Amino acid sequence: MKKKLQIGVAGLALLLTGAAIGQKVSPGRHPNLAAAQNHIGMALNKISAAQAANEWDMNGHAAKAKQLLEQADSEIKQAAETANHK
């Protein structure tokens, strides 16, 4: 039963991580920024999976890494918006 609960928590974490990323950069207009944003999404998913596998006991370091990745995602969106206005 514990294993099923862990898988459920991991799935929920992945779902919530996807919601945190939000609007994507256009790969047609900014392929490099879009690729970077895609890698951030993959990294967030892997961290969520690691958290679930370790029963979320990582002394807040994984959560901090996710926060920084979300900040990087926001900066990428702002970079694309700035480039769009030039």
N, CA, C and O atoms as a Maestro MAE file, in Angstrom:
{
 s_m_m2io_version
 :::
 2.0.0
}

f_m_ct {
 s_m_title
 :::
 protein
 m_atom[344] {
  # First column is atom index #
  i_m_mmod_type
  r_m_x_coord
  r_m_y_coord
  r_m_z_coord
  i_m_residue_number
  s_m_chain_name
  s_m_pdb_residue_name
  s_m_pdb_atom_name
  i_m_atomic_number
  :::
  1 25 0.816 -1.196 0.000 1 A "MET " " N  " 7
  2 3 0.000 0.000 0.000 1 A "MET " " CA " 6
  3 2 0.863 1.264 0.000 1 A "MET " " C  " 6
  4 15 0.524 2.259 -0.641 1 A "MET " " O  " 8
  5 25 1.975 1.211 0.723 2 A "LYS " " N  " 7
  6 3 2.846 2.374 0.786 2 A "LYS " " CA " 6
  7 2 3.385 2.741 -0.592 2 A "LYS " " C  " 6
  8 15 3.485 3.924 -0.921 2 A "LYS " " O  " 8
  9 25 3.730 1.749 -1.396 3 A "LYS " " N  " 7
  10 3 4.261 1.995 -2.735 3 A "LYS " " CA " 6
  11 2 3.234 2.719 -3.605 3 A "LYS " " C  " 6
  12 15 3.586 3.642 -4.340 3 A "LYS " " O  " 8
  13 25 1.977 2.308 -3.527 4 A "LYS " " N  " 7
  14 3 0.935 2.971 -4.301 4 A "LYS " " CA " 6
  15 2 0.770 4.410 -3.868 4 A "LYS " " C  " 6
  16 15 0.531 5.284 -4.702 4 A "LYS " " O  " 8
  17 25 0.892 4.671 -2.577 5 A "LEU " " N  " 7
  18 3 0.788 6.042 -2.071 5 A "LEU " " CA " 6
  19 2 1.928 6.889 -2.602 5 A "LEU " " C  " 6
  20 15 1.715 8.041 -2.979 5 A "LEU " " O  " 8
  21 25 3.145 6.337 -2.641 6 A "GLN " " N  " 7
  22 3 4.288 7.082 -3.153 6 A "GLN " " CA " 6
  23 2 4.112 7.417 -4.625 6 A "GLN " " C  " 6
  24 15 4.437 8.526 -5.050 6 A "GLN " " O  " 8
  25 25 3.608 6.483 -5.400 7 A "ILE " " N  " 7
  26 3 3.378 6.734 -6.822 7 A "ILE " " CA " 6
  27 2 2.318 7.821 -6.983 7 A "ILE " " C  " 6
  28 15 2.442 8.684 -7.852 7 A "ILE " " O  " 8
  29 25 1.290 7.785 -6.161 8 A "GLY " " N  " 7
  30 3 0.254 8.816 -6.216 8 A "GLY " " CA " 6
  31 2 0.808 10.185 -5.880 8 A "GLY " " C  " 6
  32 15 0.462 11.172 -6.530 8 A "GLY " " O  " 8
  33 25 1.660 10.254 -4.877 9 A "VAL " " N  " 7
  34 3 2.272 11.524 -4.493 9 A "VAL " " CA " 6
  35 2 3.178 12.028 -5.611 9 A "VAL " " C  " 6
  36 15 3.187 13.222 -5.910 9 A "VAL " " O  " 8
  37 25 3.939 11.128 -6.229 10 A "ALA " " N  " 7
  38 3 4.819 11.528 -7.333 10 A "ALA " " CA " 6
  39 2 4.010 12.065 -8.498 10 A "ALA " " C  " 6
  40 15 4.371 13.078 -9.097 10 A "ALA " " O  " 8
  41 25 2.919 11.391 -8.819 11 A "GLY " " N  " 7
  42 3 2.066 11.863 -9.914 11 A "GLY " " CA " 6
  43 2 1.484 13.233 -9.624 11 A "GLY " " C  " 6
  44 15 1.431 14.091 -10.505 11 A "GLY " " O  " 8
  45 25 1.044 13.439 -8.381 12 A "LEU " " N  " 7
  46 3 0.510 14.743 -7.991 12 A "LEU " " CA " 6
  47 2 1.596 15.803 -8.074 12 A "LEU " " C  " 6
  48 15 1.344 16.912 -8.546 12 A "LEU " " O  " 8
  49 25 2.786 15.479 -7.627 13 A "ALA " " N  " 7
  50 3 3.890 16.436 -7.680 13 A "ALA " " CA " 6
  51 2 4.207 16.817 -9.119 13 A "ALA " " C  " 6
  52 15 4.457 17.987 -9.409 13 A "ALA " " O  " 8
  53 25 4.201 15.844 -10.022 14 A "LEU " " N  " 7
  54 3 4.479 16.140 -11.428 14 A "LEU " " CA " 6
  55 2 3.390 17.021 -12.024 14 A "LEU " " C  " 6
  56 15 3.676 17.924 -12.810 14 A "LEU " " O  " 8
  57 25 2.145 16.759 -11.653 15 A "LEU " " N  " 7
  58 3 1.039 17.575 -12.135 15 A "LEU " " CA " 6
  59 2 1.172 19.010 -11.645 15 A "LEU " " C  " 6
  60 15 1.002 19.949 -12.422 15 A "LEU " " O  " 8
  61 25 1.473 19.186 -10.369 16 A "LEU " " N  " 7
  62 3 1.619 20.525 -9.806 16 A "LEU " " CA " 6
  63 2 2.819 21.250 -10.389 16 A "LEU " " C  " 6
  64 15 2.771 22.463 -10.594 16 A "LEU " " O  " 8
  65 25 3.888 20.524 -10.656 17 A "THR " " N  " 7
  66 3 5.071 21.124 -11.265 17 A "THR " " CA " 6
  67 2 4.746 21.661 -12.651 17 A "THR " " C  " 6
  68 15 5.172 22.759 -13.007 17 A "THR " " O  " 8
  69 25 4.002 20.904 -13.427 18 A "GLY " " N  " 7
  70 3 3.599 21.361 -14.756 18 A "GLY " " CA " 6
  71 2 2.772 22.628 -14.681 18 A "GLY " " C  " 6
  72 15 2.900 23.500 -15.541 18 A "GLY " " O  " 8
  73 25 1.925 22.747 -13.670 19 A "ALA " " N  " 7
  74 3 1.099 23.938 -13.509 19 A "ALA " " CA " 6
  75 2 1.947 25.148 -13.150 19 A "ALA " " C  " 6
  76 15 1.596 26.279 -13.489 19 A "ALA " " O  " 8
  77 25 3.063 24.914 -12.465 20 A "ALA " " N  " 7
  78 3 3.902 26.021 -12.028 20 A "ALA " " CA " 6
  79 2 4.627 26.683 -13.196 20 A "ALA " " C  " 6
  80 15 4.947 27.870 -13.132 20 A "ALA " " O  " 8
  81 25 4.888 25.934 -14.254 21 A "ILE " " N  " 7
  82 3 5.641 26.474 -15.376 21 A "ILE " " CA " 6
  83 2 4.836 27.494 -16.172 21 A "ILE " " C  " 6
  84 15 5.364 28.548 -16.527 21 A "ILE " " O  " 8
  85 25 3.589 27.208 -16.455 22 A "GLY " " N  " 7
  86 3 2.747 28.201 -17.117 22 A "GLY " " CA " 6
  87 2 3.019 28.357 -18.599 22 A "GLY " " C  " 6
  88 15 3.276 27.375 -19.295 22 A "GLY " " O  " 8
  89 25 2.963 29.605 -19.090 23 A "GLN " " N  " 7
  90 3 3.036 29.904 -20.516 23 A "GLN " " CA " 6
  91 2 4.406 29.562 -21.089 23 A "GLN " " C  " 6
  92 15 5.446 29.870 -20.507 23 A "GLN " " O  " 8
  93 25 4.368 28.918 -22.241 24 A "LYS " " N  " 7
  94 3 5.608 28.497 -22.899 24 A "LYS " " CA " 6
  95 2 6.075 29.532 -23.912 24 A "LYS " " C  " 6
  96 15 5.269 30.244 -24.513 24 A "LYS " " O  " 8
  97 25 7.387 29.603 -24.091 25 A "VAL " " N  " 7
  98 3 8.001 30.451 -25.110 25 A "VAL " " CA " 6
  99 2 7.779 29.774 -26.461 25 A "VAL " " C  " 6
  100 15 7.846 28.549 -26.561 25 A "VAL " " O  " 8
  101 25 7.517 30.564 -27.493 26 A "SER " " N  " 7
  102 3 7.288 30.029 -28.835 26 A "SER " " CA " 6
  103 2 8.569 29.429 -29.413 26 A "SER " " C  " 6
  104 15 9.557 30.140 -29.593 26 A "SER " " O  " 8
  105 25 8.558 28.111 -29.709 27 A "PRO " " N  " 7
  106 3 9.753 27.517 -30.300 27 A "PRO " " CA " 6
  107 2 10.033 28.032 -31.707 27 A "PRO " " C  " 6
  108 15 11.180 28.005 -32.154 27 A "PRO " " O  " 8
  109 25 9.014 28.496 -32.405 28 A "GLY " " N  " 7
  110 3 9.226 29.048 -33.740 28 A "GLY " " CA " 6
  111 2 9.985 30.366 -33.711 28 A "GLY " " C  " 6
  112 15 10.815 30.641 -34.578 28 A "GLY " " O  " 8
  113 25 9.689 31.172 -32.705 29 A "ARG " " N  " 7
  114 3 10.335 32.485 -32.592 29 A "ARG " " CA " 6
  115 2 11.636 32.439 -31.818 29 A "ARG " " C  " 6
  116 15 12.587 33.148 -32.147 29 A "ARG " " O  " 8
  117 25 11.683 31.606 -30.792 30 A "HIS " " N  " 7
  118 3 12.839 31.561 -29.894 30 A "HIS " " CA " 6
  119 2 13.195 30.101 -29.583 30 A "HIS " " C  " 6
  120 15 12.951 29.629 -28.473 30 A "HIS " " O  " 8
  121 25 13.767 29.390 -30.552 31 A "PRO " " N  " 7
  122 3 14.019 27.958 -30.348 31 A "PRO " " CA " 6
  123 2 14.958 27.653 -29.179 31 A "PRO " " C  " 6
  124 15 14.759 26.668 -28.469 31 A "PRO " " O  " 8
  125 25 15.962 28.476 -28.978 32 A "ASN " " N  " 7
  126 3 16.900 28.215 -27.888 32 A "ASN " " CA " 6
  127 2 16.250 28.450 -26.520 32 A "ASN " " C  " 6
  128 15 16.452 27.668 -25.592 32 A "ASN " " O  " 8
  129 25 15.482 29.514 -26.402 33 A "LEU " " N  " 7
  130 3 14.797 29.786 -25.140 33 A "LEU " " CA " 6
  131 2 13.737 28.718 -24.866 33 A "LEU " " C  " 6
  132 15 13.565 28.284 -23.727 33 A "LEU " " O  " 8
  133 25 13.036 28.304 -25.907 34 A "ALA " " N  " 7
  134 3 12.024 27.258 -25.742 34 A "ALA " " CA " 6
  135 2 12.673 25.943 -25.304 34 A "ALA " " C  " 6
  136 15 12.126 25.225 -24.466 34 A "ALA " " O  " 8
  137 25 13.836 25.631 -25.872 35 A "ALA " " N  " 7
  138 3 14.542 24.407 -25.479 35 A "ALA " " CA " 6
  139 2 14.988 24.489 -24.020 35 A "ALA " " C  " 6
  140 15 14.871 23.517 -23.274 35 A "ALA " " O  " 8
  141 25 15.495 25.644 -23.622 36 A "ALA " " N  " 7
  142 3 15.910 25.828 -22.229 36 A "ALA " " CA " 6
  143 2 14.712 25.665 -21.296 36 A "ALA " " C  " 6
  144 15 14.815 25.037 -20.242 36 A "ALA " " O  " 8
  145 25 13.582 26.234 -21.694 37 A "GLN " " N  " 7
  146 3 12.375 26.124 -20.892 37 A "GLN " " CA " 6
  147 2 11.925 24.660 -20.785 37 A "GLN " " C  " 6
  148 15 11.470 24.225 -19.728 37 A "GLN " " O  " 8
  149 25 12.052 23.920 -21.861 38 A "ASN " " N  " 7
  150 3 11.715 22.499 -21.852 38 A "ASN " " CA " 6
  151 2 12.611 21.729 -20.877 38 A "ASN " " C  " 6
  152 15 12.141 20.856 -20.147 38 A "ASN " " O  " 8
  153 25 13.886 22.056 -20.875 39 A "HIS " " N  " 7
  154 3 14.821 21.388 -19.958 39 A "HIS " " CA " 6
  155 2 14.485 21.716 -18.500 39 A "HIS " " C  " 6
  156 15 14.624 20.862 -17.624 39 A "HIS " " O  " 8
  157 25 14.052 22.929 -18.244 40 A "ILE " " N  " 7
  158 3 13.639 23.300 -16.888 40 A "ILE " " CA " 6
  159 2 12.453 22.441 -16.459 40 A "ILE " " C  " 6
  160 15 12.410 21.959 -15.327 40 A "ILE " " O  " 8
  161 25 11.498 22.252 -17.353 41 A "GLY " " N  " 7
  162 3 10.344 21.415 -17.036 41 A "GLY " " CA " 6
  163 2 10.757 19.987 -16.717 41 A "GLY " " C  " 6
  164 15 10.240 19.375 -15.782 41 A "GLY " " O  " 8
  165 25 11.693 19.460 -17.501 42 A "MET " " N  " 7
  166 3 12.175 18.099 -17.241 42 A "MET " " CA " 6
  167 2 12.904 18.022 -15.900 42 A "MET " " C  " 6
  168 15 12.751 17.050 -15.160 42 A "MET " " O  " 8
  169 25 13.694 19.043 -15.594 43 A "ALA " " N  " 7
  170 3 14.421 19.061 -14.320 43 A "ALA " " CA " 6
  171 2 13.445 19.126 -13.145 43 A "ALA " " C  " 6
  172 15 13.635 18.443 -12.139 43 A "ALA " " O  " 8
  173 25 12.415 19.936 -13.272 44 A "LEU " " N  " 7
  174 3 11.409 20.024 -12.218 44 A "LEU " " CA " 6
  175 2 10.730 18.675 -11.999 44 A "LEU " " C  " 6
  176 15 10.499 18.273 -10.859 44 A "LEU " " O  " 8
  177 25 10.413 17.983 -13.077 45 A "ASN " " N  " 7
  178 3 9.790 16.661 -12.963 45 A "ASN " " CA " 6
  179 2 10.709 15.668 -12.265 45 A "ASN " " C  " 6
  180 15 10.254 14.877 -11.438 45 A "ASN " " O  " 8
  181 25 11.992 15.702 -12.589 46 A "LYS " " N  " 7
  182 3 12.952 14.783 -11.975 46 A "LYS " " CA " 6
  183 2 13.121 15.086 -10.486 46 A "LYS " " C  " 6
  184 15 13.234 14.165 -9.677 46 A "LYS " " O  " 8
  185 25 13.140 16.351 -10.126 47 A "ILE " " N  " 7
  186 3 13.260 16.711 -8.715 47 A "ILE " " CA " 6
  187 2 12.020 16.253 -7.956 47 A "ILE " " C  " 6
  188 15 12.130 15.740 -6.842 47 A "ILE " " O  " 8
  189 25 10.851 16.433 -8.544 48 A "SER " " N  " 7
  190 3 9.620 15.966 -7.897 48 A "SER " " CA " 6
  191 2 9.647 14.452 -7.702 48 A "SER " " C  " 6
  192 15 9.227 13.951 -6.659 48 A "SER " " O  " 8
  193 25 10.135 13.731 -8.692 49 A "ALA " " N  " 7
  194 3 10.238 12.280 -8.576 49 A "ALA " " CA " 6
  195 2 11.226 11.899 -7.473 49 A "ALA " " C  " 6
  196 15 10.982 10.960 -6.716 49 A "ALA " " O  " 8
  197 25 12.339 12.627 -7.383 50 A "ALA " " N  " 7
  198 3 13.323 12.368 -6.330 50 A "ALA " " CA " 6
  199 2 12.723 12.651 -4.950 50 A "ALA " " C  " 6
  200 15 12.959 11.905 -3.999 50 A "ALA " " O  " 8
  201 25 11.951 13.727 -4.849 51 A "GLN " " N  " 7
  202 3 11.295 14.040 -3.583 51 A "GLN " " CA " 6
  203 2 10.352 12.914 -3.168 51 A "GLN " " C  " 6
  204 15 10.354 12.485 -2.014 51 A "GLN " " O  " 8
  205 25 9.560 12.447 -4.104 52 A "ALA " " N  " 7
  206 3 8.607 11.379 -3.799 52 A "ALA " " CA " 6
  207 2 9.340 10.096 -3.411 52 A "ALA " " C  " 6
  208 15 8.923 9.406 -2.480 52 A "ALA " " O  " 8
  209 25 10.422 9.768 -4.109 53 A "ALA " " N  " 7
  210 3 11.184 8.555 -3.811 53 A "ALA " " CA " 6
  211 2 11.835 8.624 -2.438 53 A "ALA " " C  " 6
  212 15 12.055 7.598 -1.795 53 A "ALA " " O  " 8
  213 25 12.135 9.816 -1.998 54 A "ASN " " N  " 7
  214 3 12.779 10.003 -0.687 54 A "ASN " " CA " 6
  215 2 11.793 10.463 0.376 54 A "ASN " " C  " 6
  216 15 12.189 10.972 1.425 54 A "ASN " " O  " 8
  217 25 10.512 10.282 0.099 55 A "GLU " " N  " 7
  218 3 9.437 10.666 1.014 55 A "GLU " " CA " 6
  219 2 9.548 12.131 1.433 55 A "GLU " " C  " 6
  220 15 9.240 12.487 2.571 55 A "GLU " " O  " 8
  221 25 9.991 12.973 0.501 56 A "TRP " " N  " 7
  222 3 10.042 14.430 0.664 56 A "TRP " " CA " 6
  223 2 11.047 14.890 1.710 56 A "TRP " " C  " 6
  224 15 11.057 16.066 2.073 56 A "TRP " " O  " 8
  225 25 11.901 13.979 2.206 57 A "ASP " " N  " 7
  226 3 12.844 14.318 3.260 57 A "ASP " " CA " 6
  227 2 14.186 14.699 2.664 57 A "ASP " " C  " 6
  228 15 15.095 13.873 2.589 57 A "ASP " " O  " 8
  229 25 14.312 15.961 2.235 58 A "MET " " N  " 7
  230 3 15.559 16.439 1.644 58 A "MET " " CA " 6
  231 2 15.966 17.778 2.252 58 A "MET " " C  " 6
  232 15 16.700 18.553 1.639 58 A "MET " " O  " 8
  233 25 15.484 18.038 3.457 59 A "ASN " " N  " 7
  234 3 15.808 19.257 4.206 59 A "ASN " " CA " 6
  235 2 15.554 20.544 3.418 59 A "ASN " " C  " 6
  236 15 16.245 21.542 3.619 59 A "ASN " " O  " 8
  237 25 14.586 20.521 2.540 60 A "GLY " " N  " 7
  238 3 14.205 21.725 1.802 60 A "GLY " " CA " 6
  239 2 15.071 22.048 0.600 60 A "GLY " " C  " 6
  240 15 14.782 22.995 -0.130 60 A "GLY " " O  " 8
  241 25 16.130 21.277 0.381 61 A "HIS " " N  " 7
  242 3 17.040 21.582 -0.734 61 A "HIS " " CA " 6
  243 2 16.385 21.351 -2.091 61 A "HIS " " C  " 6
  244 15 16.577 22.143 -3.014 61 A "HIS " " O  " 8
  245 25 15.622 20.285 -2.217 62 A "ALA " " N  " 7
  246 3 14.941 20.022 -3.485 62 A "ALA " " CA " 6
  247 2 13.889 21.093 -3.750 62 A "ALA " " C  " 6
  248 15 13.733 21.549 -4.882 62 A "ALA " " O  " 8
  249 25 13.172 21.492 -2.710 63 A "ALA " " N  " 7
  250 3 12.164 22.545 -2.866 63 A "ALA " " CA " 6
  251 2 12.825 23.855 -3.294 63 A "ALA " " C  " 6
  252 15 12.283 24.578 -4.130 63 A "ALA " " O  " 8
  253 25 13.984 24.161 -2.730 64 A "LYS " " N  " 7
  254 3 14.714 25.376 -3.097 64 A "LYS " " CA " 6
  255 2 15.181 25.297 -4.552 64 A "LYS " " C  " 6
  256 15 15.111 26.283 -5.285 64 A "LYS " " O  " 8
  257 25 15.655 24.124 -4.964 65 A "ALA " " N  " 7
  258 3 16.085 23.946 -6.361 65 A "ALA " " CA " 6
  259 2 14.909 24.177 -7.299 65 A "ALA " " C  " 6
  260 15 15.063 24.815 -8.340 65 A "ALA " " O  " 8
  261 25 13.724 23.657 -6.936 66 A "LYS " " N  " 7
  262 3 12.536 23.864 -7.768 66 A "LYS " " CA " 6
  263 2 12.161 25.337 -7.827 66 A "LYS " " C  " 6
  264 15 11.772 25.843 -8.879 66 A "LYS " " O  " 8
  265 25 12.279 26.019 -6.702 67 A "GLN " " N  " 7
  266 3 11.978 27.456 -6.674 67 A "GLN " " CA " 6
  267 2 12.915 28.220 -7.620 67 A "GLN " " C  " 6
  268 15 12.474 29.104 -8.355 67 A "GLN " " O  " 8
  269 25 14.179 27.882 -7.597 68 A "LEU " " N  " 7
  270 3 15.143 28.551 -8.479 68 A "LEU " " CA " 6
  271 2 14.883 28.230 -9.945 68 A "LEU " " C  " 6
  272 15 15.037 29.097 -10.805 68 A "LEU " " O  " 8
  273 25 14.491 26.993 -10.238 69 A "LEU " " N  " 7
  274 3 14.155 26.637 -11.615 69 A "LEU " " CA " 6
  275 2 12.922 27.403 -12.091 69 A "LEU " " C  " 6
  276 15 12.868 27.829 -13.244 69 A "LEU " " O  " 8
  277 25 11.938 27.580 -11.218 70 A "GLU " " N  " 7
  278 3 10.744 28.358 -11.581 70 A "GLU " " CA " 6
  279 2 11.119 29.815 -11.833 70 A "GLU " " C  " 6
  280 15 10.552 30.466 -12.711 70 A "GLU " " O  " 8
  281 25 12.076 30.322 -11.059 71 A "GLN " " N  " 7
  282 3 12.567 31.679 -11.283 71 A "GLN " " CA " 6
  283 2 13.274 31.771 -12.636 71 A "GLN " " C  " 6
  284 15 13.088 32.743 -13.369 71 A "GLN " " O  " 8
  285 25 14.074 30.773 -12.965 72 A "ALA " " N  " 7
  286 3 14.753 30.743 -14.267 72 A "ALA " " CA " 6
  287 2 13.737 30.694 -15.400 72 A "ALA " " C  " 6
  288 15 13.919 31.354 -16.423 72 A "ALA " " O  " 8
  289 25 12.669 29.921 -15.228 73 A "ASP " " N  " 7
  290 3 11.614 29.845 -16.233 73 A "ASP " " CA " 6
  291 2 10.991 31.221 -16.459 73 A "ASP " " C  " 6
  292 15 10.741 31.620 -17.596 73 A "ASP " " O  " 8
  293 25 10.747 31.933 -15.378 74 A "SER " " N  " 7
  294 3 10.179 33.279 -15.480 74 A "SER " " CA " 6
  295 2 11.126 34.223 -16.226 74 A "SER " " C  " 6
  296 15 10.685 35.030 -17.044 74 A "SER " " O  " 8
  297 25 12.415 34.121 -15.943 75 A "GLU " " N  " 7
  298 3 13.407 34.963 -16.625 75 A "GLU " " CA " 6
  299 2 13.456 34.654 -18.121 75 A "GLU " " C  " 6
  300 15 13.621 35.560 -18.939 75 A "GLU " " O  " 8
  301 25 13.315 33.387 -18.476 76 A "ILE " " N  " 7
  302 3 13.294 32.996 -19.892 76 A "ILE " " CA " 6
  303 2 12.086 33.620 -20.580 76 A "ILE " " C  " 6
  304 15 12.210 34.140 -21.689 76 A "ILE " " O  " 8
  305 25 10.928 33.575 -19.942 77 A "LYS " " N  " 7
  306 3 9.733 34.195 -20.528 77 A "LYS " " CA " 6
  307 2 9.942 35.691 -20.723 77 A "LYS " " C  " 6
  308 15 9.563 36.250 -21.752 77 A "LYS " " O  " 8
  309 25 10.549 36.334 -19.727 78 A "GLN " " N  " 7
  310 3 10.810 37.778 -19.831 78 A "GLN " " CA " 6
  311 2 11.821 38.080 -20.931 78 A "GLN " " C  " 6
  312 15 11.694 39.086 -21.629 78 A "GLN " " O  " 8
  313 25 12.815 37.226 -21.093 79 A "ALA " " N  " 7
  314 3 13.797 37.417 -22.165 79 A "ALA " " CA " 6
  315 2 13.118 37.343 -23.523 79 A "ALA " " C  " 6
  316 15 13.399 38.154 -24.405 79 A "ALA " " O  " 8
  317 25 12.221 36.366 -23.697 80 A "ALA " " N  " 7
  318 3 11.496 36.237 -24.968 80 A "ALA " " CA " 6
  319 2 10.608 37.457 -25.213 80 A "ALA " " C  " 6
  320 15 10.554 37.972 -26.329 80 A "ALA " " O  " 8
  321 25 9.920 37.914 -24.182 81 A "GLU " " N  " 7
  322 3 9.055 39.081 -24.326 81 A "GLU " " CA " 6
  323 2 9.875 40.308 -24.698 81 A "GLU " " C  " 6
  324 15 9.445 41.107 -25.529 81 A "GLU " " O  " 8
  325 25 11.043 40.468 -24.100 82 A "THR " " N  " 7
  326 3 11.919 41.601 -24.420 82 A "THR " " CA " 6
  327 2 12.373 41.508 -25.877 82 A "THR " " C  " 6
  328 15 12.359 42.508 -26.594 82 A "THR " " O  " 8
  329 25 12.769 40.331 -26.311 83 A "ALA " " N  " 7
  330 3 13.196 40.137 -27.696 83 A "ALA " " CA " 6
  331 2 12.065 40.401 -28.658 83 A "ALA " " C  " 6
  332 15 12.298 40.896 -29.761 83 A "ALA " " O  " 8
  333 25 10.845 40.084 -28.271 84 A "ASN " " N  " 7
  334 3 9.685 40.307 -29.133 84 A "ASN " " CA " 6
  335 2 9.418 41.785 -29.366 84 A "ASN " " C  " 6
  336 15 8.848 42.152 -30.393 84 A "ASN " " O  " 8
  337 25 9.816 42.628 -28.444 85 A "HIS " " N  " 7
  338 3 9.544 44.056 -28.541 85 A "HIS " " CA " 6
  339 2 10.658 44.840 -29.211 85 A "HIS " " C  " 6
  340 15 10.577 46.064 -29.314 85 A "HIS " " O  " 8
  341 25 11.698 44.152 -29.669 86 A "LYS " " N  " 7
  342 3 12.804 44.855 -30.344 86 A "LYS " " CA " 6
  343 2 12.596 44.859 -31.830 86 A "LYS " " C  " 6
  344 15 13.419 45.402 -32.567 86 A "LYS " " O  " 8
  :::
 }
 m_bond[343] {
  # First column is bond index #
  i_m_from
  i_m_to
  i_m_order
  :::
  1 1 2 1
  2 2 3 1
  3 3 4 2
  4 3 5 1
  5 5 6 1
  6 6 7 1
  7 7 8 2
  8 7 9 1
  9 9 10 1
  10 10 11 1
  11 11 12 2
  12 11 13 1
  13 13 14 1
  14 14 15 1
  15 15 16 2
  16 15 17 1
  17 17 18 1
  18 18 19 1
  19 19 20 2
  20 19 21 1
  21 21 22 1
  22 22 23 1
  23 23 24 2
  24 23 25 1
  25 25 26 1
  26 26 27 1
  27 27 28 2
  28 27 29 1
  29 29 30 1
  30 30 31 1
  31 31 32 2
  32 31 33 1
  33 33 34 1
  34 34 35 1
  35 35 36 2
  36 35 37 1
  37 37 38 1
  38 38 39 1
  39 39 40 2
  40 39 41 1
  41 41 42 1
  42 42 43 1
  43 43 44 2
  44 43 45 1
  45 45 46 1
  46 46 47 1
  47 47 48 2
  48 47 49 1
  49 49 50 1
  50 50 51 1
  51 51 52 2
  52 51 53 1
  53 53 54 1
  54 54 55 1
  55 55 56 2
  56 55 57 1
  57 57 58 1
  58 58 59 1
  59 59 60 2
  60 59 61 1
  61 61 62 1
  62 62 63 1
  63 63 64 2
  64 63 65 1
  65 65 66 1
  66 66 67 1
  67 67 68 2
  68 67 69 1
  69 69 70 1
  70 70 71 1
  71 71 72 2
  72 71 73 1
  73 73 74 1
  74 74 75 1
  75 75 76 2
  76 75 77 1
  77 77 78 1
  78 78 79 1
  79 79 80 2
  80 79 81 1
  81 81 82 1
  82 82 83 1
  83 83 84 2
  84 83 85 1
  85 85 86 1
  86 86 87 1
  87 87 88 2
  88 87 89 1
  89 89 90 1
  90 90 91 1
  91 91 92 2
  92 91 93 1
  93 93 94 1
  94 94 95 1
  95 95 96 2
  96 95 97 1
  97 97 98 1
  98 98 99 1
  99 99 100 2
  100 99 101 1
  101 101 102 1
  102 102 103 1
  103 103 104 2
  104 103 105 1
  105 105 106 1
  106 106 107 1
  107 107 108 2
  108 107 109 1
  109 109 110 1
  110 110 111 1
  111 111 112 2
  112 111 113 1
  113 113 114 1
  114 114 115 1
  115 115 116 2
  116 115 117 1
  117 117 118 1
  118 118 119 1
  119 119 120 2
  120 119 121 1
  121 121 122 1
  122 122 123 1
  123 123 124 2
  124 123 125 1
  125 125 126 1
  126 126 127 1
  127 127 128 2
  128 127 129 1
  129 129 130 1
  130 130 131 1
  131 131 132 2
  132 131 133 1
  133 133 134 1
  134 134 135 1
  135 135 136 2
  136 135 137 1
  137 137 138 1
  138 138 139 1
  139 139 140 2
  140 139 141 1
  141 141 142 1
  142 142 143 1
  143 143 144 2
  144 143 145 1
  145 145 146 1
  146 146 147 1
  147 147 148 2
  148 147 149 1
  149 149 150 1
  150 150 151 1
  151 151 152 2
  152 151 153 1
  153 153 154 1
  154 154 155 1
  155 155 156 2
  156 155 157 1
  157 157 158 1
  158 158 159 1
  159 159 160 2
  160 159 161 1
  161 161 162 1
  162 162 163 1
  163 163 164 2
  164 163 165 1
  165 165 166 1
  166 166 167 1
  167 167 168 2
  168 167 169 1
  169 169 170 1
  170 170 171 1
  171 171 172 2
  172 171 173 1
  173 173 174 1
  174 174 175 1
  175 175 176 2
  176 175 177 1
  177 177 178 1
  178 178 179 1
  179 179 180 2
  180 179 181 1
  181 181 182 1
  182 182 183 1
  183 183 184 2
  184 183 185 1
  185 185 186 1
  186 186 187 1
  187 187 188 2
  188 187 189 1
  189 189 190 1
  190 190 191 1
  191 191 192 2
  192 191 193 1
  193 193 194 1
  194 194 195 1
  195 195 196 2
  196 195 197 1
  197 197 198 1
  198 198 199 1
  199 199 200 2
  200 199 201 1
  201 201 202 1
  202 202 203 1
  203 203 204 2
  204 203 205 1
  205 205 206 1
  206 206 207 1
  207 207 208 2
  208 207 209 1
  209 209 210 1
  210 210 211 1
  211 211 212 2
  212 211 213 1
  213 213 214 1
  214 214 215 1
  215 215 216 2
  216 215 217 1
  217 217 218 1
  218 218 219 1
  219 219 220 2
  220 219 221 1
  221 221 222 1
  222 222 223 1
  223 223 224 2
  224 223 225 1
  225 225 226 1
  226 226 227 1
  227 227 228 2
  228 227 229 1
  229 229 230 1
  230 230 231 1
  231 231 232 2
  232 231 233 1
  233 233 234 1
  234 234 235 1
  235 235 236 2
  236 235 237 1
  237 237 238 1
  238 238 239 1
  239 239 240 2
  240 239 241 1
  241 241 242 1
  242 242 243 1
  243 243 244 2
  244 243 245 1
  245 245 246 1
  246 246 247 1
  247 247 248 2
  248 247 249 1
  249 249 250 1
  250 250 251 1
  251 251 252 2
  252 251 253 1
  253 253 254 1
  254 254 255 1
  255 255 256 2
  256 255 257 1
  257 257 258 1
  258 258 259 1
  259 259 260 2
  260 259 261 1
  261 261 262 1
  262 262 263 1
  263 263 264 2
  264 263 265 1
  265 265 266 1
  266 266 267 1
  267 267 268 2
  268 267 269 1
  269 269 270 1
  270 270 271 1
  271 271 272 2
  272 271 273 1
  273 273 274 1
  274 274 275 1
  275 275 276 2
  276 275 277 1
  277 277 278 1
  278 278 279 1
  279 279 280 2
  280 279 281 1
  281 281 282 1
  282 282 283 1
  283 283 284 2
  284 283 285 1
  285 285 286 1
  286 286 287 1
  287 287 288 2
  288 287 289 1
  289 289 290 1
  290 290 291 1
  291 291 292 2
  292 291 293 1
  293 293 294 1
  294 294 295 1
  295 295 296 2
  296 295 297 1
  297 297 298 1
  298 298 299 1
  299 299 300 2
  300 299 301 1
  301 301 302 1
  302 302 303 1
  303 303 304 2
  304 303 305 1
  305 305 306 1
  306 306 307 1
  307 307 308 2
  308 307 309 1
  309 309 310 1
  310 310 311 1
  311 311 312 2
  312 311 313 1
  313 313 314 1
  314 314 315 1
  315 315 316 2
  316 315 317 1
  317 317 318 1
  318 318 319 1
  319 319 320 2
  320 319 321 1
  321 321 322 1
  322 322 323 1
  323 323 324 2
  324 323 325 1
  325 325 326 1
  326 326 327 1
  327 327 328 2
  328 327 329 1
  329 329 330 1
  330 330 331 1
  331 331 332 2
  332 331 333 1
  333 333 334 1
  334 334 335 1
  335 335 336 2
  336 335 337 1
  337 337 338 1
  338 338 339 1
  339 339 340 2
  340 339 341 1
  341 341 342 1
  342 342 343 1
  343 343 344 2
  :::
 }
}
